[in-house]
Amino acid sequence: MTTVAVLADIHGVLPALEAVLDEPDVQAADRIVLAGDIASGPQPVETLDVLRALGDRVVWVRGNADRELVEMARGTYDAEPPDAVSPWAAEQLRPDQVDLLAGLPTTVTIGDVLFCHATPRDDEEMVLVDSPISRWAQVFAGLPDEVRTVVCGHTHMPFARQVDRRLVVNAGSVGMPYGAPGPSWALLTEDGVQLRRAPLDAAKAAARIERESTYPGRAEWVAEYLLHTYSDTEALEAFRPRAEG
C-alpha cells in the first residue's frame, strides 16, 4: 500500500506546516495529500511556494477557502467574507498561485481511499464525529462501493470512525487545530490510520508570524489561533447547527 500523509486546513500558517513537514513519517511518505484550505491565512504566498517545491509527491485537493480565495482574487466573490484574513490573503497571491488553486480537484482517489475537504459532494458541508449514521448516509449517497475509506478535513478536529462498513478519517488541521494544541495530521499505512500531532512552540510560531507576515490583523490572529486553542466541546457546539442537514 502507498503510505500517505494527510495535511488538511493549513490555512497559510507556515511555521505549523514546516513542523509537520519535518516529521520523519511525513518525509518518508510516498504521497502527501493536501486536503484543502491550504492558503487562506497570514502567510499564503510562502505556504504555497513551500508546497509547490515538494514536487509531484504532493497531491492537491481544493477546499472551500481556496475556492473563495480564487473568487476574491478574480473579483467574482459576492458574499460577506468568512473572516478578515481571506480578502487580504487573496490580494497577496500571485497570478500563478491563483491559477493553481483554481485548477485543483475537489476529490482525489488513491486506491480505495477518497480524499476530499469537507465531504465528497460539497466543499463546505458540515458533518461531525457524532453525526448520526443517517446523516452520513446522505453525505455518502452515490459514492462507489469500491471506496472503503474517506479522508477529509474542514472541521479542524481529528477523528476516525466507522460508518456503515466504511472508515471515515478527519485529519484535523495543521494551521488552526481545535480540540488540542499542536498541528494535527493523519498517516495512512497498510496497518491502518494514525492521527498525529506535530510539536510546535506556539509562542515562537506566533512571534515569527508577527515578524514575517504583513497581514494587518496578525497580532489578533495569532492570539486567537496559535496562542489559544478552541476545545472540541466549543467547536462541536459552534458547528452542530450547521451539521444537522
C-alpha positions as CSV (number, residue, x, y, z in Angstrom):
1,M,0.0,0.0,0.0
2,T,1.1,3.6,-0.7
3,T,1.9,5.4,2.5
4,V,0.1,8.7,2.6
5,A,0.5,11.7,5.0
6,V,-2.7,13.9,5.0
7,L,-2.3,17.6,5.8
8,A,-5.6,19.5,6.0
9,D,-6.5,23.1,6.7
10,I,-3.0,24.5,6.7
11,H,-4.5,28.0,6.4
12,G,-1.3,29.7,5.4
13,V,0.4,29.1,8.7
14,L,4.0,28.5,7.6
15,P,5.6,27.5,11.0
16,A,2.9,24.9,11.6
17,L,3.3,23.5,8.0
18,E,7.1,23.3,8.5
19,A,6.7,21.5,11.8
20,V,4.6,18.8,10.1
21,L,6.9,18.5,7.1
22,D,9.8,17.9,9.5
23,E,8.1,14.8,10.9
24,P,10.1,11.7,9.8
25,D,6.9,9.9,8.7
26,V,5.9,12.8,6.5
27,Q,9.3,12.9,4.9
28,A,9.2,9.1,4.3
29,A,5.6,9.0,3.0
30,D,5.0,8.1,-0.6
31,R,2.4,10.8,-1.0
32,I,1.5,14.0,0.8
33,V,-2.2,14.8,0.3
34,L,-3.3,18.4,1.0
35,A,-7.0,18.1,2.0
36,G,-8.0,21.7,1.2
37,D,-8.0,25.1,2.8
38,I,-4.3,25.5,2.1
39,A,-3.5,29.2,1.8
40,S,-6.2,31.3,3.5
41,G,-4.2,32.7,6.4
42,P,-1.3,35.0,7.4
43,Q,1.3,33.6,5.1
44,P,-0.4,32.5,1.9
45,V,2.3,33.1,-0.7
46,E,5.1,31.5,1.3
47,T,2.9,28.4,2.2
48,L,2.1,27.7,-1.5
49,D,5.7,28.2,-2.5
50,V,6.9,25.7,0.1
51,L,4.3,23.1,-1.0
52,R,5.0,23.5,-4.7
53,A,8.7,23.0,-4.1
54,L,7.9,19.5,-2.9
55,G,7.1,18.4,-6.4
56,D,5.0,15.5,-7.7
57,R,4.8,13.8,-4.3
58,V,2.2,16.3,-3.3
59,V,-1.5,15.6,-4.2
60,W,-3.6,18.8,-4.0
61,V,-7.3,18.9,-3.1
62,R,-9.2,22.2,-3.1
63,G,-11.2,23.4,-0.1
64,N,-13.9,26.0,0.2
65,A,-11.4,28.6,1.5
66,D,-9.2,28.0,-1.6
67,R,-12.2,28.4,-3.9
68,E,-13.1,31.6,-2.1
69,L,-9.6,33.0,-2.4
70,V,-9.8,32.4,-6.2
71,E,-13.1,34.2,-6.4
72,M,-11.9,37.1,-4.3
73,A,-8.7,37.4,-6.3
74,R,-10.7,37.4,-9.6
75,G,-13.4,39.8,-8.3
76,T,-16.2,37.3,-8.6
77,Y,-16.9,36.7,-4.9
78,D,-20.2,38.4,-4.0
79,A,-20.8,37.3,-0.4
80,E,-19.7,38.5,3.0
81,P,-16.1,37.4,3.6
82,P,-16.0,34.5,6.1
83,D,-13.2,36.2,8.0
84,A,-10.9,39.2,7.9
85,V,-7.8,37.4,6.7
86,S,-9.3,35.9,3.5
87,P,-9.6,39.2,1.4
88,W,-6.1,40.2,2.4
89,A,-4.7,36.8,1.5
90,A,-6.4,36.8,-1.9
91,E,-4.7,40.2,-2.6
92,Q,-1.3,38.7,-1.9
93,L,-1.4,35.7,-4.2
94,R,0.5,35.9,-7.5
95,P,-1.5,35.1,-10.7
96,D,0.2,31.7,-11.0
97,Q,-0.9,30.8,-7.4
98,V,-4.5,31.9,-8.2
99,D,-4.4,29.7,-11.3
100,L,-3.0,26.8,-9.3
101,L,-5.8,26.9,-6.7
102,A,-8.5,27.4,-9.4
103,G,-7.4,24.2,-11.2
104,L,-7.4,21.9,-8.1
105,P,-9.8,19.0,-8.0
106,T,-12.4,18.7,-5.1
107,T,-11.7,15.0,-4.7
108,V,-8.8,12.6,-5.4
109,T,-8.9,8.8,-5.1
110,I,-5.8,6.7,-4.4
111,G,-6.6,3.0,-4.4
112,D,-9.8,2.6,-2.3
113,V,-9.3,5.9,-0.4
114,L,-11.1,9.0,-1.4
115,F,-9.7,12.3,-0.2
116,C,-11.8,15.5,0.0
117,H,-12.1,18.7,2.0
118,A,-15.5,18.6,3.7
119,T,-17.5,15.8,2.1
120,P,-17.2,14.0,-1.3
121,R,-20.1,16.0,-2.7
122,D,-19.6,19.5,-1.2
123,D,-16.5,21.5,-0.1
124,E,-18.2,23.2,2.9
125,E,-20.8,20.6,4.1
126,M,-20.5,20.0,7.8
127,V,-20.5,16.5,9.2
128,L,-19.2,15.8,12.7
129,V,-17.8,12.8,14.6
130,D,-21.1,12.4,16.4
131,S,-23.3,13.0,13.4
132,P,-25.8,10.1,13.1
133,I,-25.4,7.3,10.6
134,S,-28.5,8.6,8.7
135,R,-26.7,11.9,8.1
136,W,-23.5,10.2,6.9
137,A,-25.7,8.0,4.6
138,Q,-27.0,11.2,3.0
139,V,-23.5,12.5,2.5
140,F,-22.1,9.3,1.0
141,A,-25.1,8.6,-1.2
142,G,-23.8,7.7,-4.7
143,L,-20.3,7.0,-3.5
144,P,-18.8,4.0,-5.4
145,D,-18.8,0.8,-3.4
146,E,-15.1,0.4,-4.0
147,V,-14.3,3.5,-1.9
148,R,-13.7,2.0,1.5
149,T,-12.1,5.0,3.3
150,V,-13.0,8.7,3.1
151,V,-10.4,11.2,4.4
152,C,-11.4,14.8,5.0
153,G,-10.7,17.9,7.0
154,H,-12.8,21.1,7.2
155,T,-13.9,21.0,10.9
156,H,-10.3,21.2,12.2
157,M,-10.9,18.3,14.7
158,P,-9.3,14.9,14.0
159,F,-11.2,11.7,14.4
160,A,-11.6,8.2,12.9
161,R,-14.8,6.3,13.0
162,Q,-16.7,3.5,11.1
163,V,-19.8,4.5,9.0
164,D,-21.7,1.5,7.6
165,R,-18.5,-0.5,6.8
166,R,-16.6,2.5,5.6
167,L,-13.8,4.2,7.6
168,V,-14.1,8.0,7.9
169,V,-11.0,9.9,8.8
170,N,-10.7,13.6,9.6
171,A,-7.1,14.7,9.6
172,G,-7.8,17.7,11.7
173,S,-5.9,21.0,10.9
174,V,-2.3,21.9,10.5
175,G,-2.7,25.6,11.0
176,M,-5.8,26.1,13.1
177,P,-6.3,22.9,15.2
178,Y,-9.3,22.6,17.5
179,G,-9.5,20.2,20.4
180,A,-5.9,20.1,21.4
181,P,-2.8,22.3,20.7
182,G,-0.4,21.4,18.0
183,P,-0.7,20.9,14.2
184,S,-2.7,17.7,13.6
185,W,-2.3,15.4,10.6
186,A,-3.0,11.8,9.6
187,L,-0.9,8.9,8.4
188,L,-2.3,6.1,6.3
189,T,-0.3,2.9,6.0
190,E,-1.0,-0.7,5.4
191,D,-1.5,-1.1,9.2
192,G,-4.3,1.5,9.2
193,V,-4.7,5.1,10.1
194,Q,-2.8,7.1,12.8
195,L,-3.9,10.5,14.0
196,R,-0.8,12.5,14.8
197,R,0.2,15.9,16.2
198,A,3.5,17.6,15.5
199,P,5.4,19.5,18.1
200,L,5.2,23.3,17.8
201,D,6.4,26.1,20.1
202,A,3.3,28.3,19.7
203,A,4.9,31.3,21.2
204,K,7.8,31.2,18.8
205,A,5.5,30.5,15.9
206,A,3.3,33.4,16.8
207,A,6.3,35.7,17.1
208,R,7.6,34.6,13.7
209,I,4.2,35.3,12.0
210,E,4.0,38.7,13.6
211,R,7.6,39.4,12.4
212,E,7.3,38.0,8.8
213,S,3.6,38.4,7.8
214,T,2.3,41.8,6.6
215,Y,-1.3,41.0,7.5
216,P,-2.6,44.0,9.5
217,G,-4.5,41.8,11.9
218,R,-1.8,39.3,12.5
219,A,-1.4,40.0,16.3
220,E,-5.1,39.3,16.8
221,W,-4.9,36.3,14.5
222,V,-2.1,34.6,16.3
223,A,-3.7,35.3,19.7
224,E,-6.9,33.5,18.7
225,Y,-5.5,30.6,16.7
226,L,-1.9,30.0,17.8
227,L,-1.8,31.1,21.4
228,H,-5.3,29.8,22.2
229,T,-6.9,26.5,21.2
230,Y,-10.6,26.1,20.9
231,S,-11.7,22.9,22.7
232,D,-13.6,20.2,20.9
233,T,-16.6,21.0,23.0
234,E,-16.6,24.6,21.9
235,A,-16.1,23.7,18.3
236,L,-18.8,21.0,18.2
237,E,-21.3,23.3,19.8
238,A,-20.5,26.0,17.2
239,F,-20.7,23.6,14.3
240,R,-23.6,21.5,15.3
241,P,-26.4,23.7,13.9
242,R,-24.7,23.6,10.5
243,A,-24.2,19.8,10.6
244,E,-27.8,18.8,11.0
245,G,-28.5,18.8,7.3
